[in-house]
Amino acid sequence: MSITPTSAQFKTNAHHALGDADLQSALAHVPTGFVANRASAIANLPEFDALRDSARDIKNHTLAHLDLYLEAYEEKVKAAGGHVHFARTSDEANAIVLEICKAHDAHIVTKGKSMISEEMGLNDVLAAHAITPVETDLGEYIIQLRHETPSHIIAPAAHLTKAQVEGDFRRAHVDLDRARNLEEPETLLAEARTILRQNFLKADVGITGANFLIAETGTSIIVTNEGNGDLTQTLPKVHIVLASIEKLVPTLEDAAQILRVLARSATGQDMSVYTTLSTGPRRADDPDGPEHYHVIILDNGRSSMLAGPFKDMLRCIRCGACMNHCPVYQAVGGHAYGWVYPGPMGAVLTPALIGLDQSADLPNASSFCGKCEEVCPVRIPLPKLMRLWRDRAFERHLMPWTQRAALGFWAFFARHPRLYRGATSMAIGMLGLFGRGKDNLNALPFLKAWTKSRDFPVPQGGTFQAQWAKRNAGPQIKAPKS
């Protein structure tokens, strides 16, 4: 593992996040931005649900025949003059990148946004070998200045306020006029564009991710809103594409269908500003483009998911809709999850890639409201998959003994209905007495942690079962004799 996860400290991370005033201020924009924009975009596309079904079916078909499509893609890339490298682990992928960079005496590498490069910990590896990586996505550039990792898969700096970004720019860009105006987002953007343009022109190698790899043509597709991906892959003499095995789709038409749900789910746009297709290095009559084209396809544990119960997670197209709508993510942000992938999709994918022993708390970081599944453009049953991880954590005794004891206590009563009804009736009665004259309880024995941040409604009447029995115990009207 190239980067050290802190997912095992999720509870501590979340506690710190809840007390971070700047973070809470920044996160307030998530529901008012992404969520509202998606709702508007979906409302204007009546066939959106049908497109989701189609996207799900395309991904399922591809995963069922992934070996064939990987071979077909490799053949097409080679025919176009490119090279395909398969890496089992992050370390293997990093070694391939280093080999390519050293072969071309690279000193500066520009990078488009790539979650796979984050998964690999590529920036640190390059820096350790005297190769300077420069993030060119604005959000990625900002967090690189801060030596942080992305807190969101499509908005890496979603955890930051404008004032924090201004402070980072003044600290990092010391050669510029101290009296310059950085009050507006436009001035921050213009300054970043000026700095990055110099690196675009000096870069020896450009590295991008891939939203899709097309088996039919050997094409890689990226979607961006800034155009930085285009400059990253066309100006340097070498272009490296980093992708994981599940990014394959059979045809360009398949990719076009999925693109219709991707941007709407991610940012609420009909389409991203740039959708860029690359197929091999430049041809003899091309005005620009790289002289060398390499694609590195990373497994890193995904092939083991193909035949298991978590296969559906490989449909993910990295839109971020699940985290945008997740009340837990909206409260604590992405860094609390402790690794590359946050939110509900991270709660499912992270245990599969780094091990449940290092991330057992993540599947529990959910209210199970079901909103993540409701908005997923490829219909991944995220709550179901989180429940599967919870089951495994319980079986492997990865849960705290107090939780296991509480569940065992409840299970005993659940297996003895009469005891269950008696115990719950007694508990309801005691809670009613304890909360007499109140609407809510904010302090309960054994539930102090739960009631610390929420109220417990005082029971009104008996248990649900008792009230149901009473409601259905009224006089019965006999049917008249015929």
QUIVEN-V357958 format. One record per residue. N is the residue number from 1. RES is the residue in one letter. D_LAST is the distance of its C-alpha to the last C-alpha in Angstrom with 2 decimals. Layout:
N,RES,D_LAST + N,RES,D_LAST
//
This chain:
1,M,78.59 + 2,S,80.87 + 3,I,79.47 + 4,T,78.47 + 5,P,74.86 + 6,T,73.98 + 7,S,70.22 + 8,A,70.36 + 9,Q,71.42 + 10,F,68.47 + 11,K,67.64 + 12,T,71.26 + 13,N,71.54 + 14,A,68.41 + 15,H,69.74 + 16,H,72.99 + 17,A,71.19 + 18,L,69.12 + 19,G,72.38 + 20,D,74.23 + 21,A,74.36 + 22,D,75.71 + 23,L,73.03 + 24,Q,70.25 + 25,S,71.78 + 26,A,71.92 + 27,L,68.36 + 28,A,67.02 + 29,H,67.73 + 30,V,65.42 + 31,P,62.05 + 32,T,63.61 + 33,G,65.38 + 34,F,63.84 + 35,V,60.22 + 36,A,60.38 + 37,N,62.35 + 38,R,59.92 + 39,A,56.95 + 40,S,58.85 + 41,A,59.86 + 42,I,56.36 + 43,A,54.92 + 44,N,57.40 + 45,L,56.44 + 46,P,52.89 + 47,E,53.31 + 48,F,54.37 + 49,D,51.36 + 50,A,51.82 + 51,L,55.48 + 52,R,54.58 + 53,D,52.53 + 54,S,55.50 + 55,A,57.96 + 56,R,55.92 + 57,D,55.77 + 58,I,59.50 + 59,K,60.41 + 60,N,58.14 + 61,H,59.67 + 62,T,63.16 + 63,L,62.66 + 64,A,61.30 + 65,H,64.52 + 66,L,66.89 + 67,D,69.71 + 68,L,69.93 + 69,Y,69.93 + 70,L,72.57 + 71,E,74.81 + 72,A,74.30 + 73,Y,75.09 + 74,E,78.23 + 75,E,79.49 + 76,K,79.05 + 77,V,80.83 + 78,K,83.73 + 79,A,83.95 + 80,A,84.30 + 81,G,87.14 + 82,G,85.29 + 83,H,84.78 + 84,V,81.65 + 85,H,81.85 + 86,F,79.11 + 87,A,79.11 + 88,R,77.11 + 89,T,77.86 + 90,S,79.05 + 91,D,82.49 + 92,E,82.78 + 93,A,81.74 + 94,N,84.27 + 95,A,86.98 + 96,I,86.33 + 97,V,86.56 + 98,L,89.81 + 99,E,91.26 + 100,I,90.62 + 101,C,92.03 + 102,K,95.14 + 103,A,95.71 + 104,H,95.99 + 105,D,97.90 + 106,A,95.20 + 107,H,95.93 + 108,I,93.25 + 109,V,89.65 + 110,T,87.29 + 111,K,83.58 + 112,G,80.45 + 113,K,77.37 + 114,S,76.17 + 115,M,73.81 + 116,I,75.04 + 117,S,78.58 + 118,E,77.24 + 119,E,75.55 + 120,M,78.90 + 121,G,80.90 + 122,L,83.16 + 123,N,85.07 + 124,D,86.50 + 125,V,87.45 + 126,L,89.29 + 127,A,91.08 + 128,A,92.19 + 129,H,93.97 + 130,A,95.75 + 131,I,93.38 + 132,T,92.11 + 133,P,88.43 + 134,V,87.58 + 135,E,83.98 + 136,T,83.64 + 137,D,80.09 + 138,L,80.59 + 139,G,78.13 + 140,E,79.57 + 141,Y,83.09 + 142,I,82.31 + 143,I,80.94 + 144,Q,83.84 + 145,L,86.20 + 146,R,84.31 + 147,H,84.22 + 148,E,80.44 + 149,T,77.60 + 150,P,74.86 + 151,S,72.04 + 152,H,69.78 + 153,I,69.68 + 154,I,70.09 + 155,A,71.77 + 156,P,74.18 + 157,A,75.55 + 158,A,72.26 + 159,H,73.20 + 160,L,76.34 + 161,T,77.15 + 162,K,79.62 + 163,A,82.14 + 164,Q,82.09 + 165,V,82.69 + 166,E,85.55 + 167,G,87.14 + 168,D,86.89 + 169,F,88.52 + 170,R,91.38 + 171,R,91.91 + 172,A,91.88 + 173,H,93.61 + 174,V,96.77 + 175,D,98.97 + 176,L,97.24 + 177,D,98.14 + 178,R,96.96 + 179,A,96.55 + 180,R,94.19 + 181,N,90.91 + 182,L,87.86 + 183,E,85.57 + 184,E,83.30 + 185,P,81.21 + 186,E,83.16 + 187,T,86.46 + 188,L,85.15 + 189,L,83.92 + 190,A,87.24 + 191,E,89.18 + 192,A,87.09 + 193,R,87.47 + 194,T,91.26 + 195,I,91.51 + 196,L,89.23 + 197,R,90.95 + 198,Q,94.13 + 199,N,92.31 + 200,F,90.62 + 201,L,94.09 + 202,K,95.58 + 203,A,92.82 + 204,D,93.66 + 205,V,90.09 + 206,G,86.75 + 207,I,83.54 + 208,T,80.04 + 209,G,76.57 + 210,A,74.10 + 211,N,70.62 + 212,F,70.27 + 213,L,72.28 + 214,I,71.73 + 215,A,71.99 + 216,E,72.41 + 217,T,75.62 + 218,G,76.93 + 219,T,76.39 + 220,S,75.76 + 221,I,74.01 + 222,I,74.37 + 223,V,72.79 + 224,T,74.70 + 225,N,75.10 + 226,E,78.81 + 227,G,80.50 + 228,N,82.14 + 229,G,80.63 + 230,D,82.43 + 231,L,85.78 + 232,T,85.26 + 233,Q,84.77 + 234,T,87.17 + 235,L,90.31 + 236,P,91.21 + 237,K,92.58 + 238,V,89.88 + 239,H,86.11 + 240,I,83.95 + 241,V,80.16 + 242,L,78.20 + 243,A,74.61 + 244,S,72.14 + 245,I,70.61 + 246,E,67.21 + 247,K,68.79 + 248,L,68.77 + 249,V,66.72 + 250,P,67.16 + 251,T,68.17 + 252,L,69.34 + 253,E,66.16 + 254,D,64.14 + 255,A,66.32 + 256,A,65.88 + 257,Q,62.09 + 258,I,62.33 + 259,L,64.94 + 260,R,62.41 + 261,V,60.32 + 262,L,63.29 + 263,A,65.10 + 264,R,61.97 + 265,S,60.69 + 266,A,64.12 + 267,T,65.72 + 268,G,63.42 + 269,Q,65.86 + 270,D,64.90 + 271,M,67.73 + 272,S,70.49 + 273,V,73.84 + 274,Y,75.43 + 275,T,73.86 + 276,T,76.81 + 277,L,77.03 + 278,S,79.86 + 279,T,80.74 + 280,G,83.88 + 281,P,87.33 + 282,R,89.11 + 283,R,90.28 + 284,A,93.81 + 285,D,92.98 + 286,D,90.69 + 287,P,92.20 + 288,D,90.88 + 289,G,88.80 + 290,P,89.56 + 291,E,91.95 + 292,H,89.90 + 293,Y,86.13 + 294,H,84.44 + 295,V,80.77 + 296,I,79.96 + 297,I,76.45 + 298,L,75.44 + 299,D,72.98 + 300,N,73.40 + 301,G,70.36 + 302,R,67.99 + 303,S,68.07 + 304,S,66.65 + 305,M,63.59 + 306,L,62.88 + 307,A,61.21 + 308,G,59.57 + 309,P,56.59 + 310,F,58.67 + 311,K,59.37 + 312,D,57.25 + 313,M,59.87 + 314,L,62.41 + 315,R,60.60 + 316,C,61.95 + 317,I,64.07 + 318,R,65.59 + 319,C,64.24 + 320,G,63.86 + 321,A,60.53 + 322,C,58.96 + 323,M,61.70 + 324,N,61.78 + 325,H,58.15 + 326,C,58.35 + 327,P,58.50 + 328,V,60.63 + 329,Y,63.16 + 330,Q,63.27 + 331,A,64.20 + 332,V,66.81 + 333,G,68.04 + 334,G,69.05 + 335,H,71.99 + 336,A,69.87 + 337,Y,68.32 + 338,G,71.77 + 339,W,72.12 + 340,V,72.04 + 341,Y,68.34 + 342,P,66.49 + 343,G,62.96 + 344,P,59.78 + 345,M,61.42 + 346,G,64.32 + 347,A,62.06 + 348,V,60.89 + 349,L,64.09 + 350,T,66.66 + 351,P,65.48 + 352,A,65.50 + 353,L,69.08 + 354,I,70.84 + 355,G,68.74 + 356,L,65.95 + 357,D,68.45 + 358,Q,70.18 + 359,S,67.11 + 360,A,64.28 + 361,D,63.70 + 362,L,63.02 + 363,P,59.47 + 364,N,58.68 + 365,A,60.14 + 366,S,56.81 + 367,S,54.08 + 368,F,51.65 + 369,C,50.42 + 370,G,50.22 + 371,K,52.28 + 372,C,54.85 + 373,E,52.40 + 374,E,50.87 + 375,V,54.29 + 376,C,55.86 + 377,P,56.88 + 378,V,56.50 + 379,R,53.29 + 380,I,54.76 + 381,P,52.18 + 382,L,54.65 + 383,P,52.40 + 384,K,51.26 + 385,L,54.90 + 386,M,55.97 + 387,R,53.34 + 388,L,54.82 + 389,W,58.25 + 390,R,56.89 + 391,D,55.52 + 392,R,58.93 + 393,A,60.77 + 394,F,58.69 + 395,E,59.30 + 396,R,63.02 + 397,H,63.29 + 398,L,64.51 + 399,M,62.42 + 400,P,63.97 + 401,W,63.34 + 402,T,61.72 + 403,Q,58.98 + 404,R,58.52 + 405,A,58.34 + 406,A,55.78 + 407,L,53.56 + 408,G,53.99 + 409,F,53.06 + 410,W,49.89 + 411,A,49.02 + 412,F,49.30 + 413,F,46.71 + 414,A,44.45 + 415,R,44.38 + 416,H,43.36 + 417,P,40.22 + 418,R,40.42 + 419,L,44.09 + 420,Y,43.40 + 421,R,40.84 + 422,G,43.20 + 423,A,46.26 + 424,T,44.75 + 425,S,43.35 + 426,M,46.85 + 427,A,48.50 + 428,I,46.31 + 429,G,47.07 + 430,M,50.80 + 431,L,50.84 + 432,G,49.12 + 433,L,51.81 + 434,F,54.57 + 435,G,53.53 + 436,R,52.67 + 437,G,53.51 + 438,K,53.99 + 439,D,52.08 + 440,N,53.73 + 441,L,55.79 + 442,N,58.98 + 443,A,60.34 + 444,L,58.49 + 445,P,59.97 + 446,F,60.05 + 447,L,58.85 + 448,K,62.04 + 449,A,62.61 + 450,W,59.09 + 451,T,59.18 + 452,K,62.74 + 453,S,61.59 + 454,R,57.99 + 455,D,55.96 + 456,F,53.20 + 457,P,50.35 + 458,V,49.63 + 459,P,46.13 + 460,Q,43.63 + 461,G,41.26 + 462,G,40.36 + 463,T,40.14 + 464,F,37.74 + 465,Q,35.74 + 466,A,35.63 + 467,Q,34.56 + 468,W,31.84 + 469,A,30.50 + 470,K,30.65 + 471,R,28.87 + 472,N,25.93 + 473,A,25.83 + 474,G,24.27 + 475,P,21.22 + 476,Q,18.03 + 477,I,15.00 + 478,K,11.90 + 479,A,8.81 + 480,P,6.27 + 481,K,3.75 + 482,S,0.00
//
